[in-house]
Amino acid sequence: MPASIDAQSYYQASAHSFPQQPRLKSDLRADICIIGAGFTGLSAALELAEAGYKVIVLEAREIGYGASGRNGGQICTGFSPGQQRIEAQLGKEDAIKCFAIAEEAKKLIVERIAKYKIDCDLKWGYLHVIPKPSQFEGLREWKNEWDALGYADTQILNKSELDERLGTRIYHGALREGRAGHFHPLNYCLGLAKAAIAAGTQIFENSVVLNIESGPVVTARTAQGSVRAKFMIIGCNAYIGKLVSKLYGRIMPVTSYIIATEPLGENRAKSLIRDNDAVATTNFIVDYFRLTRDSRLLFGGRASYSTLEPPNLGAYMRPRMLSVFPGLKDVKIDHAWGGYIAITSNRIPDCGRLEPNIYYAHGYSGQGVALAGMYGKLMAECVKGQAERFDLLARVKHLPFPGGPIRTPMLVAAMLFYRIRDALS
Ligand SMILES: Cc1cc2nc3c(=O)[nH]c(=O)nc-3n(C[C@H](O)[C@H](O)[C@H](O)COP(=O)(O)OP(=O)(O)OC[C@H]3O[C@@H](n4cnc5c(N)ncnc54)[C@H](O)[C@@H]3O)c2cc1C
């Protein structure tokens, strides 16, 4: 049976057990109603519940069903389009503050893992590899930019230094970061949920919010119940559908696919990625890969802007993996799955208020593993009365995507453009 985007992922197969949460079947009151149980929503829930608020989270499927439970697990630094894009919008001083927020996002993960004893295979070390020799100068510029921001523990590797670390010869150098890395995202997400519940949050699963009514008291309605609250936080990201058409227009869902090999054994796994770093190409259409706790190679990429799913994801992704590691021809693919990444037109996350008491954050553009938790925390800060940092990020301007029938063809064309650019650069 060909694997589908919703097939059981490696993460689901290796997730810690977690009790199913009830479906919403009554009309409840809360201080804050949060829609979406991913990193964004759960992070906000945890902060607010710990501060003593009554928090209810409504999740359409199960905790971590969205991108948070199915991503590459790569914990990245900064923002997807790079610091210059932020600077162009906000000016140098405020862009530096944004970088500090992104740095705090990684620290938040470390703190939460320690505080709530979340077992999620955290490993530091990240290689940004270049597929073309001509991209080497770009690595230097990138390092200089980070040096200027005071972001240390980065190192440029030439081809021979990189070849010692990876079991492939196709890349021409890398920028290595010691303060970025990878983890098991679903187990981290479940850890956040457990901590949020322990702090008093109620989470309802299989509770799709069908509509939202605004006003001094906001209401979220599901098929069998409702939540009335003083504040609402929307953390639905690429999975929002048409719940709030204004938000749907501000992001574009892009599909990304991942495969996980069978366990390779420690030595063979080490021969692929010597130091167990996360690896990603610097292309616009990124290949990303890393090892798992049980020595599998997890290989992702091949973004698609069309919603058409390839008939067999494993067969679709395997040649891509073999183009990097041809020695894996004999290796079985145990899991293949996909998920939707929300991108914005400028690839900077989009956040703001729909109404004075309805906050949203989304569009992390492939870099939300760390950032989503931080935006969740910043929305919690707003509810607690401290909106300065959220308002700074909310100043970033975004062009909405066109709606209607040209939406998808336009993105398919854009994708083709970037593929050609990657090939020619
Ligand atoms: C395949 C893939 C690979 C990725 N790799 C990386 C990576 O390596 N590094 C990185 O930094 N980022 C990566 N990302 C992006 C990252 O996973 C996301 O940015 C991040 O998880 C977003 O978290 P979130 O909580 O905002 O959204 P999500 O985790 O998507 O959660 C949204 C939730 O809202 C729920 N929802 C939607 N509508 C409703 C409704 N009407 N009612 C109730 N609930 C609703 C959904 O069911 C879902 O669970 C990847 C994403 C994908 C899909």
The ligand as a MOL file (V3000), in Angstrom:
LIG
                    3D

  0  0  0     0  0            999 V3000
M  V30 BEGIN CTAB
M  V30 COUNTS 53 58 0 0 0
M  V30 BEGIN ATOM
M  V30 1 C 7.2880 17.9790 6.9050 0
M  V30 2 C 7.6620 19.1940 7.6860 0
M  V30 3 C 8.9870 19.4090 8.0340 0
M  V30 4 C 9.3500 20.5310 8.7790 0
M  V30 5 N 10.6270 20.6270 9.2190 0
M  V30 6 C 10.9700 21.6410 10.0350 0
M  V30 7 C 12.2680 21.6850 10.6030 0
M  V30 8 O 13.0640 20.7640 10.4670 0
M  V30 9 N 12.5980 22.7830 11.3600 0
M  V30 10 C 11.7230 23.7970 11.5860 0
M  V30 11 O 12.0830 24.7530 12.2640 0
M  V30 12 N 10.4650 23.7420 11.1130 0
M  V30 13 C 10.0570 22.6900 10.3560 0
M  V30 14 N 8.7760 22.6110 9.9150 0
M  V30 15 C 7.8030 23.6580 10.3100 0
M  V30 16 C 7.3410 23.5080 11.7630 0
M  V30 17 O 7.0140 22.1720 12.0140 0
M  V30 18 C 6.1430 24.4380 12.0070 0
M  V30 19 O 6.5250 25.7610 11.7310 0
M  V30 20 C 5.6150 24.3950 13.4460 0
M  V30 21 O 5.4700 23.0890 13.8890 0
M  V30 22 C 4.2940 25.1530 13.5270 0
M  V30 23 O 3.6840 24.8860 14.7650 0
M  V30 24 P 2.1970 25.3910 15.0370 0
M  V30 25 O 1.8570 24.9860 16.4090 0
M  V30 26 O 2.0980 26.8280 14.6950 0
M  V30 27 O 1.3030 24.6320 13.9590 0
M  V30 28 P 0.9080 23.0940 13.8400 0
M  V30 29 O 1.8700 22.2290 14.5430 0
M  V30 30 O 0.6740 22.8250 12.4000 0
M  V30 31 O -0.4460 22.9750 14.6570 0
M  V30 32 C -1.6570 23.5210 14.2080 0
M  V30 33 C -2.7630 22.6960 14.8200 0
M  V30 34 O -3.9940 23.3910 14.6340 0
M  V30 35 C -4.9900 22.4160 14.4860 0
M  V30 36 N -6.1540 23.0550 13.8530 0
M  V30 37 C -6.2530 23.5980 12.6230 0
M  V30 38 N -7.4940 24.0490 12.3890 0
M  V30 39 C -8.2110 23.8090 13.5110 0
M  V30 40 C -9.5610 24.0300 13.8760 0
M  V30 41 N -10.4320 24.6150 13.0340 0
M  V30 42 N -9.9620 23.6410 15.1120 0
M  V30 43 C -9.1060 23.0730 15.9810 0
M  V30 44 N -7.8170 22.8200 15.6570 0
M  V30 45 C -7.3700 23.1770 14.4510 0
M  V30 46 C -4.3450 21.3580 13.6070 0
M  V30 47 O -5.0060 20.1100 13.6890 0
M  V30 48 C -2.9310 21.3300 14.1570 0
M  V30 49 O -2.7250 20.3090 15.0950 0
M  V30 50 C 8.3710 21.5030 9.1580 0
M  V30 51 C 7.0400 21.2890 8.8030 0
M  V30 52 C 6.6820 20.1520 8.0930 0
M  V30 53 C 5.2520 19.9370 7.7540 0
M  V30 END ATOM
M  V30 BEGIN BOND
M  V30 1 1 1 2
M  V30 2 1 2 3
M  V30 3 2 2 52
M  V30 4 2 3 4
M  V30 5 1 4 5
M  V30 6 1 4 50
M  V30 7 2 5 6
M  V30 8 1 6 7
M  V30 9 1 6 13
M  V30 10 2 7 8
M  V30 11 1 7 9
M  V30 12 1 9 10
M  V30 13 2 10 11
M  V30 14 1 10 12
M  V30 15 2 12 13
M  V30 16 1 13 14
M  V30 17 1 14 15
M  V30 18 1 14 50
M  V30 19 1 15 16
M  V30 20 1 16 17
M  V30 21 1 16 18
M  V30 22 1 18 19
M  V30 23 1 18 20
M  V30 24 1 20 21
M  V30 25 1 20 22
M  V30 26 1 22 23
M  V30 27 1 23 24
M  V30 28 2 24 25
M  V30 29 1 24 26
M  V30 30 1 24 27
M  V30 31 1 27 28
M  V30 32 2 28 29
M  V30 33 1 28 30
M  V30 34 1 28 31
M  V30 35 1 31 32
M  V30 36 1 32 33
M  V30 37 1 33 34
M  V30 38 1 33 48
M  V30 39 1 34 35
M  V30 40 1 35 36
M  V30 41 1 35 46
M  V30 42 1 36 37
M  V30 43 1 36 45
M  V30 44 2 37 38
M  V30 45 1 38 39
M  V30 46 1 39 40
M  V30 47 2 39 45
M  V30 48 1 40 41
M  V30 49 2 40 42
M  V30 50 1 42 43
M  V30 51 2 43 44
M  V30 52 1 44 45
M  V30 53 1 46 47
M  V30 54 1 46 48
M  V30 55 1 48 49
M  V30 56 2 50 51
M  V30 57 1 51 52
M  V30 58 1 52 53
M  V30 END BOND
M  V30 END CTAB
M  END
